[in-house]
């Protein structure tokens, strides 16, 4: 018996290694992220103009999901599929909620079953149904991504393979980040960014809205934040330290109306937006608008024109805390997210060391040093957010001087901060520079567009394991998931943002969703090839050097 298993394994290994993509296509699906359980059957279902979309009666959210699916199909086919609560079950796509379905006791789970008579997507929640629709979308030909039927080839057969899928995510937090402060991106691109995240079953969008180089969120009580803080006089050209500037005024911001629009857009796609309001450092733009909240006696602040870490920091006086509470109050009114990101990273302490106000607070509160003062600062903001039903999340520097009682940590300077936080019983999102900073080079810097540095090719990103070996089984439960970060010092355009993010963000989607035991970079690469045609149709500027035959694996 053991000999037969070895022979079978050897045969499969040889088969996979030797067959080309068309051969593989007949034997497996090309879904990203890879589902938990997949069983391909004989046969297929074909969508026709007579196909109907059936939903549970009296369910408005299912109605909306059904209409979204109908619009996706109509945009590529001209088929006007009707959404109904009854109809021909022999030629239908059925969307149904079963709150009693076990489905691994996961609210985001779904089951998809298709045969020659139709497709059924069942889930315990509407979010699960949405993810089932994303899988259905990937089972259809890539031409389904056309938004103008006149562009769709006439000979496309809208077939779905007969398959049984049971699927659910490994982690509850599956995130991507976008820095819109170093360079500003319009609302339409932000929506497109969210669309792609949702297509690959990611559920958190971390919107980095404030920085030394620009303040991007309208705060009605403090209009100078956008009148002054949203604009810089010039921008560095080339790498940090070049000394060359373009001399052009640059900036922009989102009105509160635009933010509400984007938040609603994301909610329809089951993506939660986490806003980031940086404090106490990375505050030059805000202090240029309202210098009274800084520690400099001369009030000499400017919106920064180059990159890096600057000495400017909010002064820990009562007027500053009132200002930040006002800003966070308006932020909470715009964003329903449980988490509000307060930054906390790269906060130099020199101005606090020289400030009488800061030193008085240290003495008054019995603090050891400026690091404990930062902990005091963050804890005050946490208490305010907690009192308003929210939680703080911050970069791993918030560990220094003592972690605020209920804080969640984003571990970016490696995984050590995440390990320390988890061992203290705090939730953690893993986002280390080493693997998931997507502003890093992904190929030879001599041939790649200008980037901040580093080297994070697709294979290295895919290899990341969010749960460190150092954690016990109980401690590992505090790891919520992983997040990819797109910092934009050297990313001026939407096209370059897409180039840097994709397909590496898809690797993050898979490591966040797919069981660790099912991860396989070779098979991921082969599945990825079938997504490039979708990218072409969707006008996603993915990195082309990942298209085609997989190169020899590196030692990264």
C-alpha positions in Angstrom: 0.0 0.0 0.0 2.8 2.4 0.9 4.5 1.6 -2.4 1.4 2.6 -4.3 1.1 5.9 -2.5 4.7 6.7 -3.3 4.2 5.8 -6.9 1.0 7.9 -7.1 2.8 10.9 -5.5 5.7 10.5 -7.9 3.3 10.4 -10.9 1.5 13.6 -9.7 4.8 15.4 -9.2 6.1 14.4 -12.6 2.8 15.3 -14.2 2.7 18.8 -12.7 6.3 19.5 -13.5 6.0 18.4 -17.1 2.6 19.6 -18.3 2.1 23.1 -19.7 -0.7 25.6 -18.8 -3.3 24.2 -21.2 -2.8 20.7 -19.6 -3.1 22.1 -16.1 -6.2 24.1 -17.0 -8.1 20.8 -17.5 -7.1 19.5 -14.1 -7.5 22.5 -11.8 -9.0 25.9 -11.3 -7.3 29.2 -11.3 -8.9 30.9 -8.3 -6.9 33.4 -6.1 -6.8 33.0 -3.2 -6.8 29.2 -3.4 -10.0 27.9 -1.8 -9.9 25.5 1.2 -11.7 22.6 -0.4 -12.3 22.2 -4.2 -13.6 19.2 -6.0 -14.0 19.4 -9.8 -16.8 17.4 -11.3 -17.6 16.4 -14.9 -19.6 18.9 -16.9 -20.3 22.6 -16.8 -23.0 25.2 -16.5 -23.6 27.8 -19.3 -25.1 31.2 -18.6 -27.7 32.2 -21.2 -30.0 35.1 -21.7 -32.7 32.9 -20.0 -30.6 32.3 -16.8 -32.1 33.8 -13.7 -30.6 34.8 -10.4 -32.7 33.5 -7.5 -32.5 34.9 -3.9 -34.3 34.4 -0.6 -37.6 36.2 -0.3 -37.6 39.4 1.7 -33.8 39.8 1.8 -32.8 43.3 0.6 -29.1 42.7 0.9 -29.3 39.6 -1.2 -31.4 41.6 -3.7 -28.5 44.1 -3.9 -25.9 41.3 -4.3 -28.0 39.7 -7.0 -28.3 43.0 -8.9 -24.6 43.4 -8.6 -24.0 40.0 -10.1 -26.6 40.7 -12.8 -24.8 44.0 -13.7 -21.4 42.2 -13.9 -22.8 39.7 -16.4 -24.8 42.3 -18.3 -21.8 44.6 -18.7 -19.9 41.9 -20.6 -22.8 40.0 -22.3 -25.9 42.3 -22.8 -27.8 39.5 -21.0 -30.5 41.0 -18.9 -30.6 38.5 -16.1 -33.6 38.9 -13.7 -33.2 38.8 -10.0 -36.2 36.9 -8.5 -37.3 34.8 -5.5 -38.7 32.0 -7.7 -38.1 30.7 -11.2 -36.5 27.9 -13.2 -34.2 26.2 -10.8 -32.8 24.3 -13.8 -31.2 27.4 -15.3 -30.3 29.6 -12.4 -27.7 31.1 -10.1 -29.0 30.7 -6.5 -27.8 33.0 -3.7 -29.0 31.9 -0.3 -28.3 32.6 3.4 -28.3 29.7 5.8 -27.5 31.1 9.2 -27.5 27.6 10.6 -24.8 26.4 8.2 -21.7 25.3 10.1 -19.3 26.1 7.3 -16.4 26.0 9.8 -18.2 28.4 12.1 -16.8 31.4 10.1 -19.1 34.2 9.1 -17.1 34.9 6.0 -17.3 31.3 4.7 -19.3 30.2 1.7 -20.1 27.1 -0.3 -20.3 27.1 -4.1 -21.8 24.2 -6.0 -22.2 24.1 -9.8 -23.5 21.6 -12.3 -25.1 21.5 -15.6 -28.4 22.8 -14.1 -27.0 25.9 -12.3 -25.0 27.3 -9.5 -25.8 27.7 -5.8 -23.8 30.0 -3.5 -24.7 29.4 0.2 -23.3 31.2 3.2 -24.1 32.1 6.8 -23.8 35.8 5.9 -24.1 38.3 3.1 -20.3 38.8 3.2 -19.9 35.1 2.6 -22.3 35.3 -0.4 -20.2 38.2 -1.8 -17.0 36.1 -1.6 -18.8 33.3 -3.3 -19.7 35.7 -6.1 -16.0 36.7 -6.4 -15.1 33.0 -6.8 -17.9 32.6 -9.4 -16.5 35.6 -11.2 -13.1 33.9 -11.4 -14.6 30.7 -12.7 -16.1 32.6 -15.7 -13.9 33.5 -18.7 -11.8 36.6 -18.2 -13.9 38.4 -20.7 -16.5 38.8 -17.9 -14.4 41.8 -16.8 -15.5 43.8 -19.9 -17.6 46.8 -19.0 -18.7 47.4 -22.6 -20.3 44.4 -24.3 -19.3 45.8 -27.7 -15.7 45.0 -26.7 -16.5 41.4 -25.8 -15.6 38.8 -28.5 -18.7 37.2 -30.0 -17.6 33.6 -29.6 -17.2 33.6 -25.8 -19.0 30.8 -24.1 -20.1 31.8 -20.6 -19.4 28.5 -19.0 -18.7 27.6 -15.4 -17.0 24.2 -14.6 -19.0 21.8 -12.5 -17.3 22.1 -9.1 -17.9 21.9 -5.3 -16.2 24.4 -3.2 -16.2 25.0 0.5 -14.1 28.0 1.5 -13.3 30.3 4.4 -10.5 32.7 5.4 -7.5 31.7 7.6 -7.4 35.2 9.2 -10.1 37.8 9.9 -7.9 40.8 8.9 -6.8 40.8 5.3 -5.5 44.2 4.4 -4.0 46.6 2.0 -2.7 50.1 2.7 -2.4 53.2 0.5 -0.5 56.4 1.4 -2.3 59.3 -0.2 -0.3 61.9 1.7 3.1 61.8 0.1 1.3 61.7 -3.3 -2.5 62.3 -3.7 -4.8 60.0 -5.6 -8.2 60.9 -6.9 -11.5 59.3 -5.6 -12.0 57.2 -8.8 -8.6 55.5 -8.3 -9.3 54.9 -4.6 -12.5 53.2 -5.7 -10.7 51.1 -8.2 -8.1 50.1 -5.6 -11.0 48.9 -3.3 -12.6 47.0 -6.2 -9.4 45.0 -6.7 -9.0 44.3 -3.0 -12.6 43.0 -2.8 -12.2 40.8 -5.9 -9.4 39.0 -4.1 -11.4 38.7 -0.8 -9.4 41.3 1.2 -11.5 43.1 3.7 -9.5 46.0 5.2 -8.3 49.2 3.4 -5.9 51.2 5.5 -6.2 54.8 4.2 -3.1 56.8 5.3 -4.5 60.4 5.2 -2.1 62.6 7.1 1.7 63.1 6.9 4.5 65.7 7.0 4.0 66.2 3.3 0.3 66.7 3.2 -3.0 66.6 5.1 -5.8 65.0 3.0 -9.0 64.9 5.0 -11.3 67.8 5.4 -11.9 68.8 9.0 -14.7 71.4 9.2 -13.7 72.8 12.6 -10.1 73.4 11.4 -10.2 74.6 7.8 -6.5 75.5 7.6 -5.7 71.8 7.7 -6.7 71.7 4.1 -6.2 75.3 3.1 -2.6 75.2 4.3 -1.7 71.7 5.3 -2.9 70.0 2.1 -0.3 71.9 -0.1 3.4 71.9 -0.4 5.5 74.4 -2.3 7.7 71.8 -4.1 8.6 68.1 -4.2 11.9 66.3 -4.1 13.1 64.9 -7.5 14.9 61.6 -7.4 16.1 59.8 -4.3 16.3 61.3 -0.8 19.3 63.6 -0.6 19.4 64.5 -4.3 18.9 68.2 -3.4 16.8 68.7 -6.5 13.2 70.0 -6.3 10.6 70.6 -9.0 9.5 74.0 -7.7 5.8 73.2 -8.3 3.0 73.6 -5.8 1.4 70.2 -5.1 -1.5 68.9 -3.1 -5.1 68.0 -2.8 -7.6 66.6 -0.2 -10.8 64.7 0.1 -14.0 66.6 1.1 -16.1 65.0 3.7 -18.7 64.3 1.0 -16.1 62.4 -1.0 -15.0 60.4 2.0 -18.6 59.4 2.7 -19.0 58.3 -0.9 -15.8 56.2 -0.7 -16.8 54.6 2.7 -20.2 53.6 1.3 -18.6 52.2 -1.9 -16.3 50.1 0.3 -19.1 48.9 2.5 -21.0 47.6 -0.5 -17.9 45.5 -1.2 -17.5 44.4 2.4 -14.3 46.4 2.8 -13.8 48.3 6.1 -11.8 51.5 5.7 -9.4 52.2 8.6 -8.4 55.9 8.5 -4.9 56.9 9.8 -4.4 60.3 11.5 -0.7 60.4 12.4 0.4 61.5 15.9 2.4 62.6 17.8 5.1 62.7 15.0 4.7 63.0 11.2 2.7 66.2 12.0 4.5 68.9 10.0 1.6 69.6 7.7 -0.9 70.0 10.6 1.5 72.2 12.5 2.2 74.4 9.5 -1.6 75.1 9.6 -1.9 75.4 13.4 1.6 76.1 14.9 0.2 76.7 18.3 -0.1 72.9 18.8 3.6 72.4 18.4 6.5 72.9 20.8 8.5 75.4 18.8 8.4 78.9 20.3 8.9 80.6 17.0 6.1 78.5 15.3 8.3 77.9 12.3 6.7 75.0 10.5 6.2 74.0 6.9 4.5 71.3 4.8 7.6 69.2 4.0 8.9 69.0 0.5 11.2 66.0 0.9 10.9 62.5 2.4 12.2 61.1 5.7 11.7 61.6 9.4 11.3 65.2 10.7 11.7 66.5 14.3 8.2 68.2 14.3 5.9 66.7 17.0 2.7 67.7 18.7 3.3 69.3 22.0 1.5 67.5 24.9 -0.5 70.4 26.2 -4.3 70.5 26.8 -5.0 72.6 23.8 -3.3 70.0 21.6 -5.3 67.1 23.0 -8.5 69.1 22.5 -7.5 69.7 18.9 -6.8 66.0 18.3 -10.0 65.0 19.9 -11.9 67.4 17.7 -10.2 66.0 14.6 -10.9 62.4 15.7 -14.5 63.3 16.4 -15.0 64.4 12.8 -13.0 61.4 11.6 -15.3 59.0 13.6 -18.3 60.7 12.1 -17.0 59.8 8.6 -15.6 56.3 9.3 -17.7 53.6 11.0 -14.6 51.4 11.4 -14.0 49.9 14.9 -10.3 50.8 14.5 -8.9 54.3 14.1 -5.2 54.3 13.3 -3.2 56.9 15.2 0.3 56.2 13.7 2.7 56.5 16.6 5.8 55.8 14.5 9.0 57.6 13.9 8.4 60.3 16.5 11.7 62.0 17.4 11.8 63.4 20.9 14.2 66.3 20.6 11.5 69.0 20.7 10.0 67.4 23.7 13.4 67.3 25.4 13.7 71.0 24.9 10.1 71.9 25.7 9.2 73.2 29.1 5.6 72.1 28.6 6.7 68.5 27.8 9.0 68.4 30.7 6.3 69.6 33.0 4.0 66.9 31.9 6.7 64.3 32.5 7.2 65.6 36.0 3.5 66.0 36.7 2.6 62.5 35.5 5.6 60.8 37.1 7.0 59.6 33.8 10.5 58.2 33.4 11.4 59.8 30.1 10.1 61.0 26.7 9.3 57.4 25.6 6.9 57.2 28.5 5.6 60.6 27.5 4.7 59.1 24.1 3.0 56.2 25.9 1.0 58.7 28.0 0.1 60.7 24.8 -1.1 57.5 23.0 -3.0 56.3 26.1 -4.9 59.6 26.4 -6.0 59.3 22.8 -6.9 55.6 23.3 -9.1 56.5 26.3 -10.9 59.1 24.2 -11.5 56.7 21.3 -12.6 53.9 23.7 -15.1 56.2 25.3 -16.6 56.7 21.8 -16.8 53.0 21.1 -13.6 52.7 19.0 -10.2 51.0 19.3 -6.8 52.3 18.4 -4.3 50.6 16.2 -0.8 51.9 15.7 2.7 51.1 14.4 4.9 49.1 16.6 6.6 52.1 18.2 3.6 52.4 20.4 5.2 49.5 22.4 7.9 51.9 23.5 7.4 53.3 27.0 4.5 50.9 27.6 1.6 49.8 25.4 -1.8 51.5 25.8 -4.2 49.0 27.5 -6.4 48.1 24.5 -4.2 48.9 21.6 -3.7 46.8 18.5 -0.2 46.8 17.0 0.9 46.9 13.4 4.3 45.2 13.4 6.3 46.8 10.6 10.0 46.9 11.8 10.2 43.1 11.4 8.0 40.7 13.4 9.5 41.3 16.8 7.0 44.0 17.7 4.2 41.6 16.8 5.7 38.9 18.9 6.1 41.2 21.9 2.5 42.5 21.6 1.0 39.0 21.2 2.8 37.8 24.3 1.3 40.7 26.2 -2.2 39.7 25.0 -2.6 42.4 22.4 -4.0 41.9 18.9 -1.5 42.2 16.1 -1.5 42.8 12.3 1.8 41.7 10.7 3.1 44.1 8.1 6.9 43.8 8.1 9.1 45.7 5.7 11.0 42.5 4.8 8.0 40.9 2.9 5.0 43.1 2.5 6.2 46.7 1.8 5.2 47.0 -1.8 7.0 50.3 -2.4 10.2 48.2 -2.4 11.9 47.1 -5.6 10.5 43.9 -7.0 13.2 43.3 -9.6 16.7 44.7 -10.6 16.8 48.3 -9.5 18.8 49.1 -12.7 15.7 48.2 -14.9 12.9 49.0 -12.5 11.1 52.4 -12.0 12.5 54.5 -9.1 11.6 53.1 -5.7 12.5 53.8 -2.1 14.9 50.8 -2.0 14.8 47.3 -0.6 14.0 44.1 -2.6 10.7 42.3 -2.2 9.9 40.1 -5.3 6.7 38.2 -5.6 8.2 35.0 -4.3 9.4 36.6 -1.1 6.1 38.2 -0.4 4.3 34.9 -1.0 6.7 33.1 1.4 5.7 35.3 4.4 4.1 33.4 7.3 2.2 35.8 9.7 2.3 33.5 12.7 5.9 33.4 14.2 7.2 30.1 15.5 8.0 31.9 18.8 4.4 32.1 19.7 2.4 29.4 21.6 -0.9 28.2 20.2 -2.7 30.5 22.6 -0.5 33.5 21.8 -0.9 32.9 18.0 -4.6 33.7 18.3 -3.7 37.3 18.7 -2.3 37.5 15.1 -5.3 38.9 13.2 -3.6 38.7 9.8 -1.2 40.5 7.4 -1.3 43.7 5.5 0.5 45.0 2.4 1.7 48.6 2.5 2.0 51.0 -0.5 4.0 54.1 0.6 4.1 56.7 -2.1 7.2 58.8 -1.8 8.3 57.5 -5.2 4.8 56.7 -6.6 3.2 59.7 -8.3 0.6 58.0 -10.5 -2.2 55.5 -10.3 -0.4 53.4 -13.0 2.7 53.1 -10.9 0.7 52.4 -7.7 -0.9 49.4 -9.6 2.5 48.3 -10.9 3.9 48.2 -7.4 0.9 46.6 -5.8 0.0 43.9 -8.4 0.4 41.0 -8.4 2.2 41.1 -5.1 -1.0 42.1 -3.3 -2.5 38.9 -4.6 0.2 36.9 -2.8 -0.8 38.7 0.4 -4.5 37.9 -0.3 -3.6 34.2 -0.5 -1.4 34.1 2.5 -4.2 35.8 4.5 -6.9 33.5 3.2 -5.6 30.1 2.2 -4.6 27.5 4.8 -0.8 27.4 5.4 -0.7 23.7 4.3 -2.1 24.6 0.9 0.4 27.3 0.0 2.5 26.5 -3.0 4.3 29.2 -4.9 4.7 27.2 -8.1 1.0 26.5 -8.4 0.2 30.1 -7.3 2.4 31.4 -10.2 0.6 29.1 -12.7 -2.8 30.3 -11.4 -1.6 33.9 -11.6 -1.0 33.6 -15.3 -4.7 33.3 -16.0 -5.3 36.6 -14.2 -3.1 38.7 -16.5 -5.8 38.7 -19.2 -8.3 40.0 -16.6 -5.8 42.7 -15.7 -5.6 43.7 -19.4 -9.3 44.0 -19.7 -9.7 45.8 -16.4 -6.8 48.2 -17.3 -4.8 47.2 -14.2 -1.1 48.0 -14.8 0.3 44.8 -13.2 4.1 44.2 -13.3 4.6 42.4 -16.6 7.8 40.5 -15.6 5.6 38.1 -13.7 3.8 37.1 -16.9 5.0 33.9 -18.5 7.3 31.0 -17.6 8.3 31.1 -13.9 12.0 31.8 -13.4 14.2 29.7 -11.2 13.4 30.2 -7.5 15.7 32.5 -5.7 17.1 32.1 -2.2 15.0 35.0 -0.8 
